[in-house]
C-alpha cells in the first residue's frame, strides 16, 4: 500500500458558552486531522493533539514529502523513521502531535487492508465494550464560588442520571478565580455529597500546583475517597511527583503530557505515578501509547488513557482499550463538542456505564464527509 497523498485537515467549531480548567478558558473546539490516501484509493484517518497552527504547517511542509511513496502497512517502521527525522530537525523536541496523527492514520489503513480492527493488530481484542467515566465539570464564568459549585454539582448529577457511575472533576480554581486550594477540596466534597459514596470520583488539576500545595490538596482528596489525583504538578517535575506520590494517600495519575516510550519508561522507573494516562493523539500515536501500556503493566501500574478529542481520537482510544488487561475505563468527554458528536457517521455513545468498541476494519468508524466539510476552516 504505497502512500500517495497526505492531507492536513483543520477543523474548528465555536462553542455557545466558554468554560475553563486550571490551564485555560475554552471557547472553541479545534483539531488537525491527518488523512492518508494510498495508491489503491484506501484512506486512513488520524488526529494530532494541539492547535491547528503548527501541526498543519509541519504536515504540509515536511511530513507529506517524507511519507509519500512509503508502504503504509509498515507502521512501526514509519513511526521509527519519522521520529528520527523530526528529532534530527528539531533537536531538543519532537512534535509528538504530528507523529501521533500520522501513526493513527497508518494503523487505520493497515486495519482496513487486513479487513480487521486495529485492536486485533496491536494486541488482540479482549472486550466488546468498556466501562466509562464521565469527564467534564469545567467551570463557567462566575463571580462567586457558589455559582461554580452549583454548576459542577448539577452536571455531576446529570451524568449519574445518564448512567455513569464514575466522574472526573476539574480542580485548580485559583488561577482564574483567586480561590485557593481549600476551595478545590470544598468543590470535590460538594460533588461527593451530591452523588453519594457509590459513585467513583477522580480529580484533575491540570498541573495547577506546586509541591506543598499539592500535598495539602492530596490530603483533602484522600478524605473524600477520591480514586486518583490527576496531574497535580507540572509534567516535567519528576522529582516532585515522586515525592508527592511517596507521601500521598490518594493514588497519583498522569501522562497526557508525556510522549514516546522512553519518557514513559523513565516516569515508571522514577515512581512518579500510580496510574499512567497516555493519549493516542499526543503520546506518539497508537504505537507509542501501546508501548506505554506495556511499560505500565510491567511496573505494576494502572493504565487509564487520556481522551479529549474528536471522534477519531475517541475511536483510536477505544481500539487501544480493547486490548488492555482489566481493570480499564474510558475517559468519556461529556463537554460540548459538535465535532466529537457529529464527525462520525455513527456516533460513539455510552450505553449506561459502558461504551461499545467499534469492531469494523481499522478504527471502526466512517467519517461523515458532509460534516467534515461543515467543520473545515480552510
C-alpha positions in Angstrom: 0.0 0.0 0.0 2.0 2.9 -1.3 1.3 6.3 0.3 0.2 8.7 -2.5 -1.2 11.7 -0.6 -1.1 13.1 2.9 -3.5 15.9 3.8 -3.8 18.0 7.0 -7.5 18.9 7.6 -8.1 21.7 10.1 -11.5 21.6 11.9 -13.0 24.2 14.2 -16.3 25.0 15.8 -17.0 27.9 18.1 -19.0 27.0 21.3 -22.0 28.7 22.6 -20.5 29.1 26.1 -16.9 29.1 27.2 -15.6 27.1 30.1 -12.3 26.7 32.0 -9.9 24.3 33.6 -6.8 25.2 35.5 -4.9 25.8 32.3 -7.2 28.0 30.1 -10.6 29.2 29.0 -12.1 27.1 26.2 -14.4 28.8 23.7 -14.0 26.6 20.7 -13.0 23.0 19.7 -10.4 22.6 17.1 -8.4 19.7 15.7 -5.9 18.9 12.9 -6.9 15.6 11.3 -4.5 13.6 9.1 -5.9 12.0 6.0 -3.5 9.5 4.3 -4.5 8.0 1.0 -2.7 5.1 -0.8 -2.3 4.4 -4.5 -5.3 1.9 -4.4 -7.6 4.6 -3.0 -7.7 3.4 0.6 -8.0 6.2 3.2 -6.8 6.3 6.8 -7.7 8.9 9.4 -5.6 10.2 12.3 -5.7 13.1 14.7 -3.0 15.4 16.1 -3.1 16.8 19.6 -3.0 20.5 19.9 -4.0 23.6 17.9 -4.2 23.7 14.1 -1.3 26.1 14.0 2.0 24.3 13.8 0.5 20.8 13.2 -0.9 21.7 9.7 2.3 23.6 8.6 4.6 20.8 9.7 2.4 18.1 7.9 2.2 20.2 4.7 5.8 21.4 4.6 7.8 18.4 5.8 5.9 15.3 6.7 4.0 14.9 3.4 7.1 14.6 1.3 8.7 12.3 3.9 5.8 9.9 3.7 4.9 9.9 0.1 5.9 6.6 -1.6 6.3 4.6 1.7 4.5 1.4 2.5 1.5 2.3 4.7 1.4 -1.2 6.2 4.9 -0.9 7.8 3.5 1.3 10.6 6.2 0.8 13.2 9.0 1.3 10.7 7.5 4.6 9.5 7.0 5.6 13.2 10.7 5.0 13.9 11.9 6.7 10.8 9.7 9.7 11.3 10.9 10.1 14.9 14.5 10.0 13.7 13.8 12.6 11.0 12.0 15.0 13.3 14.5 14.6 16.2 17.3 15.4 13.7 15.3 18.5 12.5 14.2 19.9 15.9 17.0 18.5 18.3 15.5 19.3 21.7 12.0 18.1 21.0 9.9 16.0 18.6 6.4 17.3 17.6 4.5 14.4 19.2 1.1 15.5 18.0 2.1 15.2 14.3 3.7 11.8 14.9 0.5 10.7 16.6 -1.8 11.8 13.8 0.3 10.0 11.2 0.6 6.9 13.3 -3.2 6.6 14.0 -4.0 7.1 10.3 -1.5 4.4 9.3 -3.0 1.9 11.8 -6.4 2.8 10.4 -5.1 2.0 6.9 -3.4 -1.2 8.0 -6.6 -2.5 9.6 -8.6 -1.7 6.5 -6.1 -3.5 4.3 -6.4 -6.6 6.6 -10.2 -6.2 7.0 -9.8 -6.3 10.7 -9.8 -3.9 13.7 -6.8 -2.1 14.9 -7.3 -3.8 18.3 -6.7 -7.2 16.6 -3.4 -5.9 15.1 -1.9 -4.2 18.2 -2.5 -6.9 20.8 -5.8 -8.7 20.3 -9.4 -7.7 21.2 -10.2 -8.6 24.8 -13.7 -6.9 25.1 -16.5 -5.5 23.1 -17.3 -2.7 25.4 -15.5 -0.7 28.1 -16.8 0.9 31.3 -16.5 4.7 31.1 -16.2 7.6 33.4 -17.7 11.0 32.5 -15.1 13.7 32.3 -16.2 17.3 32.3 -17.2 19.5 35.2 -15.3 22.5 33.8 -16.1 25.9 35.3 -18.4 28.6 33.9 -17.6 32.3 34.2 -18.6 33.3 37.7 -18.0 35.9 40.5 -18.9 33.6 43.4 -17.7 30.2 44.3 -21.3 29.0 45.0 -22.2 29.6 41.3 -19.3 27.4 40.2 -20.2 24.8 42.8 -23.9 24.7 41.7 -22.9 24.3 38.1 -20.5 21.5 38.7 -22.8 19.6 41.1 -25.7 19.9 38.7 -23.5 18.5 35.9 -22.3 15.7 38.0 -25.9 14.7 38.9 -26.8 14.8 35.2 -24.0 12.3 34.4 -25.2 9.9 37.1 -28.7 10.2 35.8 -27.3 9.3 32.3 -25.9 6.1 33.7 -22.4 6.9 34.6 -21.1 5.5 37.9 -17.7 7.3 37.8 -16.9 11.0 37.3 -13.8 13.1 36.9 -13.8 16.7 38.2 -11.6 19.7 37.4 -9.8 21.4 40.3 -7.2 24.2 40.5 -9.6 27.2 40.7 -7.0 29.7 41.9 -5.5 30.7 38.6 -8.8 32.1 37.1 -10.8 33.0 40.2 -8.3 33.5 43.0 -9.9 30.9 45.2 -7.2 28.8 46.9 -6.8 25.0 47.2 -9.2 24.7 50.1 -12.0 25.6 47.5 -10.9 22.8 45.3 -11.4 20.4 48.2 -14.7 22.0 49.0 -15.9 21.6 45.4 -15.0 17.9 45.4 -16.7 17.4 48.7 -19.8 19.1 47.4 -20.0 16.6 44.5 -19.3 13.7 46.7 -22.2 14.7 49.0 -24.5 15.2 46.0 -23.8 11.9 44.2 -23.2 9.6 47.1 -20.5 7.2 48.1 -21.3 4.6 45.4 -20.0 6.9 42.6 -16.3 6.8 41.9 -14.7 10.3 41.8 -11.5 11.4 40.3 -9.9 14.9 40.3 -7.8 16.5 37.6 -5.7 19.6 38.5 -4.1 20.2 35.0 -0.8 20.8 36.7 -2.1 23.7 38.8 0.0 23.3 42.0 3.5 23.4 43.5 4.5 20.5 45.7 3.4 21.9 49.1 0.0 22.9 47.7 -0.4 19.5 46.0 0.3 17.8 49.3 -2.5 19.8 51.0 -4.9 19.0 48.3 -4.0 15.3 48.2 -4.7 15.1 51.9 -8.2 16.6 51.4 -9.0 14.4 48.4 -8.0 11.3 50.4 -10.6 12.1 53.0 -13.3 12.3 50.3 -12.3 8.9 48.9 -11.0 10.2 45.5 -9.9 7.3 43.3 -6.9 9.2 41.8 -5.5 12.7 41.8 -4.5 13.6 38.2 -1.7 15.8 37.0 -1.1 17.7 40.3 2.2 19.2 39.2 3.9 20.4 36.0 4.6 17.3 33.9 8.4 17.8 33.8 8.9 18.0 37.6 9.6 14.3 38.0 11.3 14.5 41.4 8.4 16.5 42.9 5.9 13.9 41.5 7.8 11.1 43.2 8.0 12.9 46.5 4.2 13.6 46.4 3.4 10.1 45.5 5.6 8.7 48.3 3.6 10.5 50.9 0.1 10.7 49.3 -2.8 8.5 50.5 -4.6 9.1 47.2 -3.2 7.5 44.0 -1.4 9.9 41.6 -2.2 9.8 37.9 -0.5 11.5 34.9 0.6 11.0 31.3 -1.4 13.2 28.9 1.7 15.5 28.6 4.2 12.7 28.3 5.2 11.2 24.9 7.0 8.2 23.5 8.2 5.0 25.2 11.5 6.4 26.7 9.6 9.0 28.7 7.0 6.6 30.0 9.8 4.2 31.0 11.5 7.0 32.8 8.5 8.0 34.8 7.7 4.4 35.6 11.3 3.8 36.9 11.2 7.0 39.0 7.9 6.1 40.6 6.1 9.3 39.8 2.6 7.9 39.4 0.3 5.0 40.2 -1.7 5.5 37.0 -0.4 6.2 33.6 -2.6 8.1 31.1 -1.1 8.1 27.6 -3.2 9.9 25.0 -3.1 8.4 21.5 -3.1 11.9 19.9 -0.1 13.2 21.9 1.9 10.2 23.2 3.1 9.3 19.7 0.1 7.6 18.3 -1.2 4.0 18.9 2.3 2.6 18.5 3.7 4.7 21.4 0.6 4.5 23.5 0.6 0.7 23.3 4.2 0.6 24.4 3.4 2.9 27.3 0.7 0.5 28.4 3.2 -2.4 28.3 5.6 -0.3 30.4 2.8 0.4 32.9 1.9 -3.3 33.1 5.5 -4.4 33.7 5.8 -1.8 36.5 2.5 -2.9 38.1 0.8 0.4 37.3 -2.8 1.0 36.1 -3.5 2.5 32.7 -6.4 4.8 32.0 -5.7 6.5 28.7 -6.4 10.2 28.4 -9.1 11.1 25.9 -10.2 14.6 24.9 -10.5 14.8 21.2 -12.7 14.3 18.2 -14.5 11.1 17.1 -11.1 10.0 15.6 -9.3 10.2 18.9 -12.2 8.5 20.7 -12.2 5.6 18.2 -8.4 5.2 18.4 -8.6 5.2 22.2 -11.3 2.5 22.2 -9.1 0.3 20.0 -6.3 0.6 22.5 -8.6 0.0 25.4 -9.9 -3.2 23.7 -6.5 -4.8 24.1 -5.7 -3.9 27.7 -5.9 -6.3 30.7 -8.5 -5.3 33.3 -9.3 -3.1 35.0 -9.9 -0.5 32.3 -12.0 2.6 32.0 -12.6 5.0 29.1 -12.4 8.7 29.7 -15.6 9.8 28.0 -15.6 13.6 27.4 -19.1 15.0 28.1 -18.3 18.7 27.5 -19.9 20.4 24.5 -18.2 19.3 21.3 -20.1 19.1 18.0 -17.0 17.7 16.2 -16.9 14.7 18.6 -20.6 14.2 18.3 -21.2 14.6 14.5 -17.9 13.8 12.7 -18.5 10.0 12.7 -21.4 8.7 10.6 -22.4 6.6 13.5 -21.6 8.5 16.7 -19.9 6.6 19.6 -22.3 6.7 22.6 -22.5 5.3 26.1 -25.0 2.6 27.0 -25.4 3.2 30.7 -21.9 2.7 32.3 -20.4 1.2 29.1 -19.3 2.4 25.7 -19.3 -0.2 22.8 -16.0 -0.6 20.9 -16.3 -0.3 17.1 -15.5 -3.6 15.5 -15.2 -2.6 11.9 -11.9 -2.5 9.9 -9.3 -0.1 11.1 -10.5 2.4 13.7 -14.1 1.1 13.1 -15.7 4.4 12.2 -16.7 6.1 9.0 -16.1 9.9 8.6 -19.2 11.8 7.6 -17.9 13.8 4.7 -20.6 16.4 4.8 -19.9 17.2 8.4 -16.2 17.2 7.7 -16.8 19.9 5.2 -19.0 21.7 7.6 -16.3 21.9 10.3 -13.4 22.5 8.0 -11.9 26.0 8.4 -9.5 26.4 5.4 
